[in-house]
């Protein structure tokens, strides 16, 4: 059994949203980093509280390539008895610290009309294969 030491980072897209056309950013809800300003989103924040469990179980999930260099999983969540698809986008890389990998959870949101998301078009790949490839400096081949 191989053990991976992973440093976990959550991006601001997991709990914020972009502005809607014509919307002015409410400074009370503005959340900015060095690249952008977004609006705090209470629903995304509520759902982001479940991300630690999703991440903890990535090794048991099917991971799909987004076509943009990162990967995603789809988690089914119940909302008032209705199932919803929750997409979680992430990227793995080597850390500057010896023997440690970075896992950057970039974004997470409910797949809906406004967010059609990355419907899987290719075969899934195992999360542990992704980590192994990063650790061994191998390019991950995307299964067709």
Buried (B, 14 or more C-beta within 10 A) or exposed (E): EEEBEBEBEBBBBBBBBEEEEEEEEEEEEEBEEEEEBBBBBEEBEEBBEBBEEBBEEBEEBEBBBBEEEBBBBBBEEEEEEEEBBBBBBBBBEEBEEEEEBBBBBBBBBBBEEEEEBBEBEEEBBBBBBBBBBBBEEEEBEEEE
